[in-house]
Amino acid sequence: MYRLPSRYGAYAISLAGLVVCLLGLALLHAWPWGLGVLAFGLLAALGTHDLLQHHHTVSRNYPILAHLRYWLESIGPEIRQYFIQSDTEERPFSREQRSLVYRRAKNTIDKQPFGSQRDMQAPGYEWMNHSLAPTRIEDHDFRIVIGADRPRPYSASVFNISAMSFGALSANAIRALNEGARDGGFYHDTGEGGLSPHHRQGGDLVWELGSGYFGCRDTEGRFDPERFAETAGLEAVKMIEIKLSQGAKPGHGGVLPGSKVTPEIAATRGVPEGLDVISPAAHSAFSTPREMIAFIQRLRELSGGKPVGIKLAIGHPWEWFAMVKAMREEGDHPDFVVVDGGQGGTGAAPLEFVNRLGMPLTEALLLVHNTLVGAGLRDKVRVGAAGKVISAFDIARTMALGADWCNAARGYMFALGCIQAQSCHTDRCPSGVATQNPQRGGRLNVPLKAERVRHFHANTLKALAEMLAAAGLNHPGELGPEHVIRRISRHEVRNLATLFDFVPPNALLSGGAAQHPVFRDYWELADPDSFAPPASVWQLRQSKLV
């Protein structure tokens, strides 16, 4: 006897149920049988479609049942996030981290009872040592002056909103961020998508210029100095930031589909409505390190003397060294450098870019800091850093390694109500933060979320002040690598000052590069006239022989 495989059981039951309900309806004329016909009919139709289609083998082998599998797979991230992952497992942010932001944003109790959930004996665990002579810090509004020798310097908070464009975030999200920055006294980076009306709620702005020059471009997509000067002259614009690359997708351009280029986004970016918008991988206003320095000088003049800096994720070290050499030889420099960690970010990117491209923040920050110190420029160039900065300890650790201030993007998204659904690129953000869908984004309550952004900033810096006071310090600028301890193994701990290599002041100017890794290999070979690789590296690219 031929036996129907069990995988067809659901389909067989739906057919049998349909037949029974049809007979019942024909004989008894009762409405419940009609409902049965509808339910079993839909299932039978689905099963029949599964058997006849040729795109999904699983559906052909398991009609109807396969759809249960697809549904469970679709909610897999939510199941893991809410029911399986531990409170400290960072994928990409842990429940502990998100909960901390939510509580601080809502201005509720952020204390933790019953001890730490961390394994303090695990290699990689880090902490700060406290002092038996703690200080008393009255004001946690820590600030740093950027462009002190320029006509219009800026006093920035040590914790600000990192670059997120209008178009990536909803209009209400941008408004809430800017209002929160206004009320809290910290800056809001526009992202490379241009300065929209939603950014103009009174908060301090850092205007980011990407390779698309959105908001200051001509019809060919080239830099337009007149349009730039008009926007850069706004009182709200405190600094200009040239984006060379970003941690989410370093070295990668982008395309904004024409379907997403609404009239408002078109006006903000200075592009035609309804047409695809290209963000090139490289800038057209300069192509060499020296030309980059000249472009910085030009932007500073056009903006009326406001600080101008660069943001980049570190890749080939000789390219960064070439920039620093150009600073030395041209006698000018960016007023700041923002180092973006290669851990990914708010921008959606190919998995390989997120996981395997770009230098992580710790190594990138150390390279930038060491190069500026060794080249005698560290006292002139301020350094910001961004990359999974959430807590006061994150800020303290990052500043201990050489940063003057920190930026955060995803942390402030959590403050807006982001639940880490990881659907930022689908336009179906459930919290209305990362979407252009007016039905979703329009439900984000701007006054309430602005207040939460302000509270998150204030409460995080308050926690930082308490940590500094416990360590016997008065300002985060006093932090150094000696203050952070890392467990190397179960039986060994070292502070970061002894764990990492640090370049002495001016060492790169006096033949000291040979004493330090990376600098030994690439500093002398870097060329301020070109981003091209040194000859030795070029030769390796032509042959697999080392």
N, C-alpha and C positions, 0 to 999 in steps of 0.2 A: 504494500500500500504506500502510495506517495504521501509523505508527511509535510505539511506546510511549515517552512522554517519559522522559528519563534520570532525572528526579527520582523516578520510581516504580521505579527499578532495584532498590533494596534490598527493596521490597515484593515485586517479581516474583521476585527470587532466593529470598526466604523461602518463597513459595508453591511454587516449583519444587523447592526443597530438601525441603519437607514432602512433596510428592508422591513424590519419589525415595526418601526414607527410609521412607515408608509401604510402597512396593512392595518395598524391600529387606527390611523387617521381615516382610512377608507371605510372601515367597519364601524367605528365608534363616533367619529366626527367630534372628538373632544380636543380642545386647544392644547393640552399638554403633549399630545402626540405631535402636534404641529411644531412645538418647540424642539421635540426630539428630532424631527425631520430636518429642521434648520441646523441643529448642532452636529448631528451625525453626517448630514449632507456636506457641511463645510469641511469636516475632517476627511470624509471620503474624497472630496474634490482635491484637498491638499495632498492626500496620499497618492491619488492618481497622477497629479502633477509631478510629484517626486519620482514616480516610476518612469514617467515619460521623458523628463528632462535629462540632459546629458552633461550638465556643468558640475554637478556635485555627486561624486560616487557614493559618499556616505548616505546621502538622501535616497539614492536609488536602492541601496542595500537595506536601509532602515527607514522606510517611508513613515512619515509623521514623527517617529521617535527621534530622528536626527535633529528636528527643530528644537527639542528640549536640550540637546547637547549644545547647539549653537547659542541658545539663550543663556545657559549656564556659563558658557565661555565668555559671552559678552559682559556678564556681570562679575567675572572672575576678579578683576582689580578691586571692586567694592567688597567682595567676600573676603579677600585677603586682607584688605585694609581694615575692615571693621571686626572681623572674627578670628583671623589667623595670626597676623603679624603682632609681635610684641610691642609694648609701648615705646621701646627704645630702638626699634629697627627702622632705619632711615631708608625708605623706598618711595620717593627720594627724601621726604621729610617724615620723621617719626610722629606717632601720635603724641608723644611727650612734647615735641617741638611745637606742633600745631596747637595743642592745648595751652601751652604757655602763651602763645601769641593771642589766642582767643580770650584768655583770662585778662591779659594786660590790656587788650583792646577794649574789653568791656569794663575795665577798671574794677574788676573783682579780685578776690584773694588769689594771689599767685604763689602762695606758700605750698611746700610739699611735705606731707606728714610721713612719719614712720621710716625715714631714711631713704638713701639713694637706691634706684633700681639698676644702677650701672655696676658692671663687674670691674672693680678697681684694681684687680690683679691681672687683667687682660692686657697684653701688649698693645700699645697705642693709646691707652687711657692717659688723659692729660688733666692737669689741675694747676692752680696758683697757690703759692704758699702765703700764709697770713703773717702778720707782724704782732709782736707783743707790745708795740708802740703804735697802735692805730691812730689815724688822723680823724678829723671831723670836717666833712665837706658840706657846706651850707647850700651850695647851688650846683645842681647837676646839669645845667645848660652849658656843657663843654663846647668850646668853639675853637676854630683854627682859621687864621688869616691866610687867604690865597691871593697871590699877586700883590704882595706887600709893597713892591717897588714900582707898581703900575699906577696910572692916574686914578683908576677906580677899583681898588682892591675889594675883596668880598670876605666877610666874616661868616664862615660856614659852620653849621653844627657838625659834630663828629659822626652823626648817623642820619642819612638822608635817603630819599626815594630814588632808586636806580632807574635806568632808562626803560620806559615802556610806552610805546606809541599809541596815539589815538588811531584806532583801526585794529590794533591788537587788543586793546581794552575798550570797553564801551564808553560812551559819552559820560554816563553817570559815574562810572568808576574813575575817569580822569578828573571830573569835577570834585568828587569826594577826596581824592588824593591831594588835589591842589588846595582845597579848603582846609584839609587837615594840616598841610604844610604851612599854610598861612597862619593858622591859629597856634601851631606848635613852634614856629620860628625855625624851620629847616627847609632845605630846598627840594624841588621836584624836577627831576630830569625828564625832558619832553620825549625822549626816544627819537629815533631818526625819522619818524613819520611827520614831522613838522609841528609848528606851534598853532594849535587849534583854538577856537573860542572857548572851549571847555577848560583849557589850561589857564585862562585869564580870570581866575577867581581871587586874585590877590596874593597868592603864594609866590615865593621866590622861585625863579626858573633857571635851569641850566639848559640852554638850547643846544641839542645835539645835531650835528651835521653829519649825515652819512654820505655814502658815495652817490646817492640819488639827489642830494642837495634839495630835499623837499622843503618848499617854502621860500627858496631862494635860487630857483633854477630858471633857465630860459626854455624856449620851446623845444630845444634839442637836448635838454637834460643837463646842460652845463651850468657851472656856477655863475650866478648873476649878482654882481657886487651891489647894484642899486637896491635890489629887493632884499639882499642880506642886510644892508645898512638900515633900511627902514624898520625891519623887525628887531634887529640887534639893538636898536636905539630905544626900544621899549624899556620903561623903568623896571618892569618885572624881570627882565632878562638880566641876570647877574653875571653869568659866565657863558662862554662858548666852548663846546666840547666837540672835537673832530673825532668821529668814530672810524677807527681804522679796521677794527674787527671786534667781534663779540664772542663771549664764552659759549653761547648756545650753538653757534655754527661759524667758527672762525674760518676766514678765507672763502666764505660762501656768499654769493649774492642771493637774490630772491625775486619772486614774481608775485605781485598782488593781482589776482584775477580781475578782469574788468567787471565781472558781476558784483564784486565787492566795492568797486570804486563809486560810491554814492556821490551826489552833488556836494555834500559837506566834506567828505574826504578829498574829493577832487580840488575843492577850493583851498583846503588846508595844505595839501601837498603841491599845488600848482601844476596839476596834470589834467588831461582831458577826462571828462566823465565817461564811465562805461568802457574804457580801454584798459588793457593790461598795463601795469606799471612795473618797470624793471628797476631793481636795485642792483647795479653792477657789483662785481666782487671787489673791484679796485676803484680808487678815485681817479678822476680825469683832470683835476686841478693841479696835480703834482704827480711825479713819477719817480723822484729820487729823494733821499733824505734832505739834501740841501733845498730842494724845491719845497719840501714840506715845511721847513723852517721859514722860508720866504712866505708861504701861504699863511702860516700862523701870524707872522708880522702884519700881513695885509689885513687879516680878520681883526686883529687888535686895533689897527688904525680905523677901520671901517666901523667898529663898534664903539669908538670913542674912548679907547683905553681900558676896556673891560678885560679881565683875565681870560686867556685862551689856552686850552689844553687839549690833550689827546686821550682817547680811550682805546685800549687794545687788549686782546688776549695774546699772550706771548707764544710764538711759534719758533721759527729758526732764530737762534740767539744772535747770529751775525747781523741780522736785520735790525734788531734792537741796538746792538753795539754801533752800527752805522749811523743810526739816528743820534745817539749820544755824541759820537765823533763830530757829526754835523753841527750839533749844538755848540761844541767847543770851538770849532773852526769858524763858525759864522758869528760867534759872539752873542748869540741870542738863544732862547730856549722856550719851550712851552711853560706856562705858569703852573701847570699841574699835569700829572699822568694818572689816569684811572686804570688800574689793572683788573681785568675781568678774568676770573678763573675759568678754566676749561671744563667745568663740571656740568655744563649745560645751563639753561636758564628758562625764562618765561617764553622765549621764542621756540616754536616748533622746528625741529631739524631732523635730518636723517639719523638713524640710530648710531651709525658709525661716527658721525660728528659728535653726538652727545657723549658717547662712551670712550672714543679712542682718538679724538683730535683736539689739540690744544693742551697747553701746560696747566695742570691744576693750580689753584690759587697760591698755595704755600710756596711752591717752587717758583712760580711766576713772580710773586711779590718779592721774594728774596733776590731774584736775578735783577729786577728793576732797582730795588733799593741798593744792592751792592754795587751795581754799575754806576749809579748816580753818586754814591759815596766815593768810590774809587776814582771817578772822573772829576771830583771836586765840584759837583753841581747840586748835591743833596740839599744844601741850605737855600738854594734858589728855586728848586722844583718841588712842589708839594705832591704827595702820593696818596691817592684814594684807592680803595680796594672793594671788590664785590665778588660774591660767590658763596651762597648758602650761609649768609650771616643772619642769624635769628636772635640769639640771646646776648646778654651782656658779656658772657665769657667769650663768645665768638668775636665780639668787638675787641675785647681786651687782648685776645690771642693775636688777632690780625694786626692790631696796632703795635703789639710787642715785636712783631716780625718786621716792622718798618713802615706801616701805613700811618698817615696822618689823620685819616678819617675812613669811614666805611659807608657803603651804600647797600641797600637791600631792595629787591624787587618782589620775590615771592613772599617774603615776610610781610610786606605791606599788602600784598594780595590776600593773605590770610586775614589781616586786620579788616579788609573789606568784606570778608565772608567767604573767601575761596575755601572749598572743601577738598582740594586736591583730587578732583575728578579726572584730571588729565585729559580733558576734552577741549583744551584751549584752541586747537586748530580745526575743530569741527563746527564752530559757530553754535554749539549747543551747550555752552557753559551753564550749569544748573544754578549758579549763584549770581549770574548776570554780570560777572566781572570781565571775562575774556570773550566777548561776543559783540557782534554788530546787529543782532536780532533785537529790534526795538521792544518786542513783547517780553524778552528776557532781561535785557539791560535796563529797560525803563522801570523795572520793579525794584531796582537797587535804590534804597532810601539815602539820598545824598547827605542831608544834615546828620543823620544817625551814623553813617559810615565815616563821614569826615571826623566826627567826634572820636570814633574808635581808632582812626589813623593817628590822631593827636595823642590819644591815651597810650597807644602802643609805643610811640616814640618816647613820650615822657616817662612811662614806667620802665622801659628798657634802660634809659639813661639813669634813672633813679637806682636801678639794680646795679648798673655799672659803677655809680658813685659809691654804693655800699661795698662793692668788691674792692675798689681802690682804697677806700678808707680802711678796710680790714687789712689790706696789704701795706698800710703805712704810707700811701701815696696821696697826692692832691689833685692830679690831673692825668688823664690817659696818655698825654704826651710824655709822661715820665716812665711809661712801661717800656721794658726792654726784653729781649729773649731770655734773660736770666730769671724772669719772673714766672715763666711757664715751664712746668716739669712734665716730662713724658716717660711713661713706663716702656722700657725697651724689651724686657722679659719679666718673668715672674720674680727674678732676683736682681734686676738692675733698673735704675731710673736715672735720667739725665735731664738737665735743663736745656732749653733750645739753644742757648748761647754756646754750649759745648757740642751739641748734636749737629748743628749746621755750620757751614763755612761762612765767615764774614770778612769782607775786604776792608782794610784800613783806609782812612781818608787819603785821597790823592794817589793811592798805590798804583792805579792804572796809568798814571802820568809819569811814573818814575821806574818803569820796568818791573812792576810787581805782579803783572798779569800771570807770569809763569808760575807763581806760587798758588794759584787757585784754579780748581777744575772749571771747565767751560771757557773761562777767560784765557787760560793757557792755550786752548785750541783755536779760539776764534777772534779774540780781541785785536790782535795785531793784523789779522787778515781782513777785518771789516773795513768797508770803503764808504766814506760819507757821500760819495757821488753815485752810489748805486745800491739797490736792494739785492743785486745778483749775488749768488753764492761765491765764496772764494774759489780760486782756481783749483785748490786741492779737493774741494767738495765737488766741483764740476767734473773733475777727472773721475772721481768715484762713480758719478752718475753715468759715465760712458762705459764703465767696466765693472764687473763684479769682482775683480781682483783687488784685494785690499793691500 
